[in-house]
Amino acid sequence: MERTTTFAGDPNIGVFARVAGDIAVIPPDAPEEFRAAVREGLGAELVVTTIQGSSIVGSLVAGNSRGLVVSGLATDAELAVLEKHRKVMLLSDTMNAAGNVIMVNDTFAVVHPDLPEKIAEEIGAFLGVEVIPLTFGGVRTVGMAGVATNKGVIIHPRATAQEIARLEEIAKIPVGTGTINMGSGLVGTGLLVNDTGYMAGNATSGFELGRVEDVFGFLE
């Protein structure tokens, strides 16, 4: 099957959607072609809503099979949609773009190093995960510089040996580096992946797709 798609012509599909286990949160203006690609590629149920009135859902939501962490500026109507599928925690700190500052699966979360420790602890308790502050290649917006499932983690290619070692220590699953959309190290901006499958931005090369498949264990 085709493993690449766009969001209305934009290959940065991770900015517009967020996958959390068996659900994918997407905005109402998501084209039908994109919706079909996510359903087929990830086997995910689509949860359709804006966040704080915006379509950049991927930047504003993070989560796992237990819950979603969402920008504190989300409206009551938006939260009502999400709460049909997951419990929801609001990130009301000034650093509220949850999708940008949190990378999480069902066992661990990596957070922006400037996120207050108390909030990081609250996120860990809410999602039932161990939490560490970290950067990937010096990039602090870890939710855009990395993607994690329960089977693997792919992060920015400039990640240092120390960053990778620290991540491996907490993740206890394969950790690899890679790019998306013809060389972008911000893999979270162009990759949607869960334990079932993945979709990447359509500018992603065959080599980059092979790397994704290798890290997440999708190779035959």
C-alpha positions as protocol buffer text, in pm:
chain_id: "A"
residue {
  index: 1
  type: MET
  ca { x: 0 y: 0 z: 0 }
}
residue {
  index: 2
  type: GLU
  ca { x: 102 y: 362 z: -42 }
}
residue {
  index: 3
  type: ARG
  ca { x: 285 y: 483 z: 267 }
}
residue {
  index: 4
  type: THR
  ca { x: 298 y: 856 z: 194 }
}
residue {
  index: 5
  type: THR
  ca { x: 34 y: 1125 z: 183 }
}
residue {
  index: 6
  type: THR
  ca { x: -20 y: 1499 z: 228 }
}
residue {
  index: 7
  type: PHE
  ca { x: -255 y: 1722 z: 419 }
}
residue {
  index: 8
  type: ALA
  ca { x: -409 y: 1929 z: 140 }
}
residue {
  index: 9
  type: GLY
  ca { x: -76 y: 1923 z: -42 }
}
residue {
  index: 10
  type: ASP
  ca { x: 138 y: 1982 z: 268 }
}
residue {
  index: 11
  type: PRO
  ca { x: 379 y: 1696 z: 349 }
}
residue {
  index: 12
  type: ASN
  ca { x: 409 y: 1807 z: 713 }
}
residue {
  index: 13
  type: ILE
  ca { x: 128 y: 1575 z: 817 }
}
residue {
  index: 14
  type: GLY
  ca { x: 246 y: 1547 z: 1179 }
}
residue {
  index: 15
  type: VAL
  ca { x: 168 y: 1913 z: 1235 }
}
residue {
  index: 16
  type: PHE
  ca { x: -200 y: 1853 z: 1154 }
}
residue {
  index: 17
  type: ALA
  ca { x: -266 y: 1517 z: 1321 }
}
residue {
  index: 18
  type: ARG
  ca { x: -171 y: 1329 z: 1636 }
}
residue {
  index: 19
  type: VAL
  ca { x: -181 y: 952 z: 1679 }
}
residue {
  index: 20
  type: ALA
  ca { x: -230 y: 805 z: 2026 }
}
residue {
  index: 21
  type: GLY
  ca { x: -248 y: 428 z: 2006 }
}
residue {
  index: 22
  type: ASP
  ca { x: -561 y: 327 z: 1816 }
}
residue {
  index: 23
  type: ILE
  ca { x: -695 y: 681 z: 1765 }
}
residue {
  index: 24
  type: ALA
  ca { x: -585 y: 966 z: 1540 }
}
residue {
  index: 25
  type: VAL
  ca { x: -692 y: 1320 z: 1625 }
}
residue {
  index: 26
  type: ILE
  ca { x: -741 y: 1518 z: 1304 }
}
residue {
  index: 27
  type: PRO
  ca { x: -899 y: 1858 z: 1225 }
}
residue {
  index: 28
  type: PRO
  ca { x: -1239 y: 1897 z: 1055 }
}
residue {
  index: 29
  type: ASP
  ca { x: -1078 y: 2038 z: 739 }
}
residue {
  index: 30
  type: ALA
  ca { x: -874 y: 1720 z: 684 }
}
residue {
  index: 31
  type: PRO
  ca { x: -930 y: 1614 z: 321 }
}
residue {
  index: 32
  type: GLU
  ca { x: -1095 y: 1277 z: 258 }
}
residue {
  index: 33
  type: GLU
  ca { x: -777 y: 1151 z: 92 }
}
residue {
  index: 34
  type: PHE
  ca { x: -585 y: 1220 z: 414 }
}
residue {
  index: 35
  type: ARG
  ca { x: -853 y: 1061 z: 630 }
}
residue {
  index: 36
  type: ALA
  ca { x: -851 y: 746 z: 419 }
}
residue {
  index: 37
  type: ALA
  ca { x: -471 y: 726 z: 430 }
}
residue {
  index: 38
  type: VAL
  ca { x: -466 y: 748 z: 811 }
}
residue {
  index: 39
  type: ARG
  ca { x: -744 y: 491 z: 852 }
}
residue {
  index: 40
  type: GLU
  ca { x: -577 y: 247 z: 614 }
}
residue {
  index: 41
  type: GLY
  ca { x: -216 y: 309 z: 710 }
}
residue {
  index: 42
  type: LEU
  ca { x: -259 y: 304 z: 1087 }
}
residue {
  index: 43
  type: GLY
  ca { x: -586 y: 120 z: 1142 }
}
residue {
  index: 44
  type: ALA
  ca { x: -683 y: 412 z: 1364 }
}
residue {
  index: 45
  type: GLU
  ca { x: -1023 y: 551 z: 1458 }
}
residue {
  index: 46
  type: LEU
  ca { x: -1049 y: 915 z: 1354 }
}
residue {
  index: 47
  type: VAL
  ca { x: -1132 y: 1172 z: 1622 }
}
residue {
  index: 48
  type: VAL
  ca { x: -1226 y: 1493 z: 1444 }
}
residue {
  index: 49
  type: THR
  ca { x: -1184 y: 1828 z: 1618 }
}
residue {
  index: 50
  type: THR
  ca { x: -990 y: 2151 z: 1619 }
}
residue {
  index: 51
  type: ILE
  ca { x: -778 y: 2244 z: 1921 }
}
residue {
  index: 52
  type: GLN
  ca { x: -811 y: 2605 z: 2040 }
}
residue {
  index: 53
  type: GLY
  ca { x: -989 y: 2663 z: 1708 }
}
residue {
  index: 54
  type: SER
  ca { x: -682 y: 2559 z: 1509 }
}
residue {
  index: 55
  type: SER
  ca { x: -612 y: 2282 z: 1258 }
}
residue {
  index: 56
  type: ILE
  ca { x: -255 y: 2226 z: 1380 }
}
residue {
  index: 57
  type: VAL
  ca { x: -377 y: 1947 z: 1605 }
}
residue {
  index: 58
  type: GLY
  ca { x: -47 y: 1761 z: 1594 }
}
residue {
  index: 59
  type: SER
  ca { x: 131 y: 2049 z: 1762 }
}
residue {
  index: 60
  type: LEU
  ca { x: -128 y: 2089 z: 2037 }
}
residue {
  index: 61
  type: VAL
  ca { x: -201 y: 1730 z: 2148 }
}
residue {
  index: 62
  type: ALA
  ca { x: 14 y: 1447 z: 2286 }
}
residue {
  index: 63
  type: GLY
  ca { x: -96 y: 1119 z: 2436 }
}
residue {
  index: 64
  type: ASN
  ca { x: -98 y: 742 z: 2464 }
}
residue {
  index: 65
  type: SER
  ca { x: -350 y: 464 z: 2516 }
}
residue {
  index: 66
  type: ARG
  ca { x: -438 y: 603 z: 2861 }
}
residue {
  index: 67
  type: GLY
  ca { x: -495 y: 971 z: 2797 }
}
residue {
  index: 68
  type: LEU
  ca { x: -435 y: 1291 z: 2605 }
}
residue {
  index: 69
  type: VAL
  ca { x: -248 y: 1603 z: 2713 }
}
residue {
  index: 70
  type: VAL
  ca { x: -394 y: 1906 z: 2537 }
}
residue {
  index: 71
  type: SER
  ca { x: -330 y: 2278 z: 2518 }
}
residue {
  index: 72
  type: GLY
  ca { x: -503 y: 2456 z: 2801 }
}
residue {
  index: 73
  type: LEU
  ca { x: -660 y: 2690 z: 2547 }
}
residue {
  index: 74
  type: ALA
  ca { x: -880 y: 2411 z: 2408 }
}
residue {
  index: 75
  type: THR
  ca { x: -1251 y: 2489 z: 2423 }
}
residue {
  index: 76
  type: ASP
  ca { x: -1513 y: 2295 z: 2617 }
}
residue {
  index: 77
  type: ALA
  ca { x: -1663 y: 2168 z: 2289 }
}
residue {
  index: 78
  type: GLU
  ca { x: -1323 y: 2042 z: 2171 }
}
residue {
  index: 79
  type: LEU
  ca { x: -1256 y: 1871 z: 2503 }
}
residue {
  index: 80
  type: ALA
  ca { x: -1597 y: 1703 z: 2490 }
}
residue {
  index: 81
  type: VAL
  ca { x: -1501 y: 1536 z: 2160 }
}
residue {
  index: 82
  type: LEU
  ca { x: -1169 y: 1413 z: 2298 }
}
residue {
  index: 83
  type: GLU
  ca { x: -1319 y: 1291 z: 2625 }
}
residue {
  index: 84
  type: LYS
  ca { x: -1534 y: 1041 z: 2435 }
}
residue {
  index: 85
  type: HIS
  ca { x: -1212 y: 852 z: 2358 }
}
residue {
  index: 86
  type: ARG
  ca { x: -956 y: 934 z: 2630 }
}
residue {
  index: 87
  type: LYS
  ca { x: -930 y: 1110 z: 2961 }
}
residue {
  index: 88
  type: VAL
  ca { x: -783 y: 1457 z: 2907 }
}
residue {
  index: 89
  type: MET
  ca { x: -528 y: 1670 z: 3092 }
}
residue {
  index: 90
  type: LEU
  ca { x: -495 y: 2040 z: 3015 }
}
residue {
  index: 91
  type: LEU
  ca { x: -147 y: 2186 z: 2977 }
}
residue {
  index: 92
  type: SER
  ca { x: -206 y: 2538 z: 3104 }
}
residue {
  index: 93
  type: ASP
  ca { x: 156 y: 2645 z: 3143 }
}
residue {
  index: 94
  type: THR
  ca { x: 289 y: 2902 z: 2896 }
}
residue {
  index: 95
  type: MET
  ca { x: 449 y: 2603 z: 2722 }
}
residue {
  index: 96
  type: ASN
  ca { x: 110 y: 2462 z: 2621 }
}
residue {
  index: 97
  type: ALA
  ca { x: 174 y: 2322 z: 2271 }
}
residue {
  index: 98
  type: ALA
  ca { x: 164 y: 1968 z: 2408 }
}
residue {
  index: 99
  type: GLY
  ca { x: 240 y: 1797 z: 2078 }
}
residue {
  index: 100
  type: ASN
  ca { x: 556 y: 2000 z: 2037 }
}
residue {
  index: 101
  type: VAL
  ca { x: 694 y: 1956 z: 2388 }
}
residue {
  index: 102
  type: ILE
  ca { x: 604 y: 1592 z: 2469 }
}
residue {
  index: 103
  type: MET
  ca { x: 703 y: 1265 z: 2300 }
}
residue {
  index: 104
  type: VAL
  ca { x: 526 y: 972 z: 2465 }
}
residue {
  index: 105
  type: ASN
  ca { x: 426 y: 606 z: 2437 }
}
residue {
  index: 106
  type: ASP
  ca { x: 271 y: 374 z: 2695 }
}
residue {
  index: 107
  type: THR
  ca { x: 581 y: 342 z: 2916 }
}
residue {
  index: 108
  type: PHE
  ca { x: 779 y: 668 z: 2897 }
}
residue {
  index: 109
  type: ALA
  ca { x: 765 y: 1034 z: 2799 }
}
residue {
  index: 110
  type: VAL
  ca { x: 1037 y: 1275 z: 2698 }
}
residue {
  index: 111
  type: VAL
  ca { x: 957 y: 1640 z: 2762 }
}
residue {
  index: 112
  type: HIS
  ca { x: 1102 y: 1980 z: 2673 }
}
residue {
  index: 113
  type: PRO
  ca { x: 1381 y: 2048 z: 2925 }
}
residue {
  index: 114
  type: ASP
  ca { x: 1228 y: 2384 z: 3022 }
}
residue {
  index: 115
  type: LEU
  ca { x: 893 y: 2233 z: 3116 }
}
residue {
  index: 116
  type: PRO
  ca { x: 850 y: 2287 z: 3491 }
}
residue {
  index: 117
  type: GLU
  ca { x: 936 y: 1975 z: 3690 }
}
residue {
  index: 118
  type: LYS
  ca { x: 602 y: 1975 z: 3870 }
}
residue {
  index: 119
  type: ILE
  ca { x: 411 y: 1973 z: 3541 }
}
residue {
  index: 120
  type: ALA
  ca { x: 635 y: 1698 z: 3403 }
}
residue {
  index: 121
  type: GLU
  ca { x: 554 y: 1490 z: 3712 }
}
residue {
  index: 122
  type: GLU
  ca { x: 181 y: 1554 z: 3663 }
}
residue {
  index: 123
  type: ILE
  ca { x: 207 y: 1440 z: 3302 }
}
residue {
  index: 124
  type: GLY
  ca { x: 383 y: 1123 z: 3409 }
}
residue {
  index: 125
  type: ALA
  ca { x: 121 y: 1042 z: 3671 }
}
residue {
  index: 126
  type: PHE
  ca { x: -166 y: 1118 z: 3432 }
}
residue {
  index: 127
  type: LEU
  ca { x: -34 y: 908 z: 3143 }
}
residue {
  index: 128
  type: GLY
  ca { x: 112 y: 636 z: 3364 }
}
residue {
  index: 129
  type: VAL
  ca { x: 467 y: 676 z: 3234 }
}
residue {
  index: 130
  type: GLU
  ca { x: 818 y: 757 z: 3348 }
}
residue {
  index: 131
  type: VAL
  ca { x: 922 y: 1108 z: 3239 }
}
residue {
  index: 132
  type: ILE
  ca { x: 1260 y: 1260 z: 3157 }
}
residue {
  index: 133
  type: PRO
  ca { x: 1359 y: 1602 z: 3020 }
}
residue {
  index: 134
  type: LEU
  ca { x: 1583 y: 1573 z: 2715 }
}
residue {
  index: 135
  type: THR
  ca { x: 1681 y: 1728 z: 2383 }
}
residue {
  index: 136
  type: PHE
  ca { x: 1742 y: 1556 z: 2050 }
}
residue {
  index: 137
  type: GLY
  ca { x: 2039 y: 1705 z: 1869 }
}
residue {
  index: 138
  type: GLY
  ca { x: 1992 y: 2008 z: 2090 }
}
residue {
  index: 139
  type: VAL
  ca { x: 1632 y: 2049 z: 1967 }
}
residue {
  index: 140
  type: ARG
  ca { x: 1412 y: 2117 z: 2267 }
}
residue {
  index: 141
  type: THR
  ca { x: 1074 y: 2063 z: 2098 }
}
residue {
  index: 142
  type: VAL
  ca { x: 1106 y: 1687 z: 2140 }
}
residue {
  index: 143
  type: GLY
  ca { x: 754 y: 1616 z: 2014 }
}
residue {
  index: 144
  type: MET
  ca { x: 855 y: 1746 z: 1673 }
}
residue {
  index: 145
  type: ALA
  ca { x: 1210 y: 1602 z: 1682 }
}
residue {
  index: 146
  type: GLY
  ca { x: 1105 y: 1247 z: 1767 }
}
residue {
  index: 147
  type: VAL
  ca { x: 826 y: 990 z: 1740 }
}
residue {
  index: 148
  type: ALA
  ca { x: 770 y: 697 z: 1976 }
}
residue {
  index: 149
  type: THR
  ca { x: 548 y: 389 z: 1969 }
}
residue {
  index: 150
  type: ASN
  ca { x: 557 y: 86 z: 2195 }
}
residue {
  index: 151
  type: LYS
  ca { x: 785 y: -86 z: 1944 }
}
residue {
  index: 152
  type: GLY
  ca { x: 1044 y: 178 z: 1861 }
}
residue {
  index: 153
  type: VAL
  ca { x: 1158 y: 540 z: 1866 }
}
residue {
  index: 154
  type: ILE
  ca { x: 1297 y: 753 z: 1583 }
}
residue {
  index: 155
  type: ILE
  ca { x: 1466 y: 1084 z: 1659 }
}
residue {
  index: 156
  type: HIS
  ca { x: 1657 y: 1370 z: 1500 }
}
residue {
  index: 157
  type: PRO
  ca { x: 1973 y: 1254 z: 1317 }
}
residue {
  index: 158
  type: ARG
  ca { x: 2189 y: 1504 z: 1506 }
}
residue {
  index: 159
  type: ALA
  ca { x: 2104 y: 1343 z: 1840 }
}
residue {
  index: 160
  type: THR
  ca { x: 2421 y: 1294 z: 2040 }
}
residue {
  index: 161
  type: ALA
  ca { x: 2548 y: 964 z: 2174 }
}
residue {
  index: 162
  type: GLN
  ca { x: 2465 y: 1087 z: 2525 }
}
residue {
  index: 163
  type: GLU
  ca { x: 2106 y: 1176 z: 2428 }
}
residue {
  index: 164
  type: ILE
  ca { x: 2057 y: 840 z: 2260 }
}
residue {
  index: 165
  type: ALA
  ca { x: 2203 y: 652 z: 2558 }
}
residue {
  index: 166
  type: ARG
  ca { x: 1973 y: 837 z: 2799 }
}
residue {
  index: 167
  type: LEU
  ca { x: 1673 y: 767 z: 2579 }
}
residue {
  index: 168
  type: GLU
  ca { x: 1760 y: 398 z: 2544 }
}
residue {
  index: 169
  type: GLU
  ca { x: 1790 y: 375 z: 2921 }
}
residue {
  index: 170
  type: ILE
  ca { x: 1429 y: 483 z: 2971 }
}
residue {
  index: 171
  type: ALA
  ca { x: 1274 y: 347 z: 2650 }
}
residue {
  index: 172
  type: LYS
  ca { x: 1402 y: -13 z: 2659 }
}
residue {
  index: 173
  type: ILE
  ca { x: 1297 y: -52 z: 2294 }
}
residue {
  index: 174
  type: PRO
  ca { x: 1490 y: 11 z: 1969 }
}
residue {
  index: 175
  type: VAL
  ca { x: 1599 y: 373 z: 1924 }
}
residue {
  index: 176
  type: GLY
  ca { x: 1714 y: 499 z: 1586 }
}
residue {
  index: 177
  type: THR
  ca { x: 1781 y: 825 z: 1409 }
}
residue {
  index: 178
  type: GLY
  ca { x: 1632 y: 929 z: 1078 }
}
residue {
  index: 179
  type: THR
  ca { x: 1483 y: 1201 z: 863 }
}
residue {
  index: 180
  type: ILE
  ca { x: 1154 y: 1264 z: 687 }
}
residue {
  index: 181
  type: ASN
  ca { x: 1042 y: 1463 z: 381 }
}
residue {
  index: 182
  type: MET
  ca { x: 1379 y: 1460 z: 204 }
}
residue {
  index: 183
  type: GLY
  ca { x: 1612 y: 1536 z: 491 }
}
residue {
  index: 184
  type: SER
  ca { x: 1411 y: 1701 z: 768 }
}
residue {
  index: 185
  type: GLY
  ca { x: 1537 y: 1597 z: 1110 }
}
residue {
  index: 186
  type: LEU
  ca { x: 1208 y: 1709 z: 1265 }
}
residue {
  index: 187
  type: VAL
  ca { x: 1063 y: 1365 z: 1211 }
}
residue {
  index: 188
  type: GLY
  ca { x: 752 y: 1441 z: 1415 }
}
residue {
  index: 189
  type: THR
  ca { x: 642 y: 1700 z: 1160 }
}
residue {
  index: 190
  type: GLY
  ca { x: 606 y: 1446 z: 882 }
}
residue {
  index: 191
  type: LEU
  ca { x: 541 y: 1105 z: 1035 }
}
residue {
  index: 192
  type: LEU
  ca { x: 234 y: 942 z: 1190 }
}
residue {
  index: 193
  type: VAL
  ca { x: 298 y: 599 z: 1339 }
}
residue {
  index: 194
  type: ASN
  ca { x: 150 y: 351 z: 1586 }
}
residue {
  index: 195
  type: ASP
  ca { x: 208 y: -15 z: 1661 }
}
residue {
  index: 196
  type: THR
  ca { x: -1 y: -113 z: 1356 }
}
residue {
  index: 197
  type: GLY
  ca { x: 146 y: 99 z: 1077 }
}
residue {
  index: 198
  type: TYR
  ca { x: 261 y: 440 z: 961 }
}
residue {
  index: 199
  type: MET
  ca { x: 210 y: 723 z: 712 }
}
residue {
  index: 200
  type: ALA
  ca { x: 475 y: 975 z: 609 }
}
residue {
  index: 201
  type: GLY
  ca { x: 471 y: 1300 z: 417 }
}
residue {
  index: 202
  type: ASN
  ca { x: 483 y: 1249 z: 42 }
}
residue {
  index: 203
  type: ALA
  ca { x: 823 y: 1419 z: 10 }
}
residue {
  index: 204
  type: THR
  ca { x: 976 y: 1130 z: 206 }
}
residue {
  index: 205
  type: SER
  ca { x: 1227 y: 923 z: 10 }
}
residue {
  index: 206
  type: GLY
  ca { x: 1232 y: 547 z: -19 }
}
residue {
  index: 207
  type: PHE
  ca { x: 1547 y: 535 z: 191 }
}
residue {
  index: 208
  type: GLU
  ca { x: 1378 y: 739 z: 465 }
}
residue {
  index: 209
  type: LEU
  ca { x: 1073 y: 510 z: 456 }
}
residue {
  index: 210
  type: GLY
  ca { x: 1302 y: 209 z: 487 }
}
residue {
  index: 211
  type: ARG
  ca { x: 1459 y: 360 z: 795 }
}
residue {
  index: 212
  type: VAL
  ca { x: 1116 y: 414 z: 953 }
}
residue {
  index: 213
  type: GLU
  ca { x: 1018 y: 55 z: 878 }
}
residue {
  index: 214
  type: ASP
  ca { x: 1343 y: -73 z: 1026 }
}
residue {
  index: 215
  type: VAL
  ca { x: 1322 y: 127 z: 1350 }
}
residue {
  index: 216
  type: PHE
  ca { x: 957 y: 43 z: 1416 }
}
residue {
  index: 217
  type: GLY
  ca { x: 980 y: -319 z: 1309 }
}
residue {
  index: 218
  type: PHE
  ca { x: 758 y: -306 z: 1002 }
}
residue {
  index: 219
  type: LEU
  ca { x: 1005 y: -486 z: 775 }
}
residue {
  index: 220
  type: GLU
  ca { x: 894 y: -828 z: 658 }
}
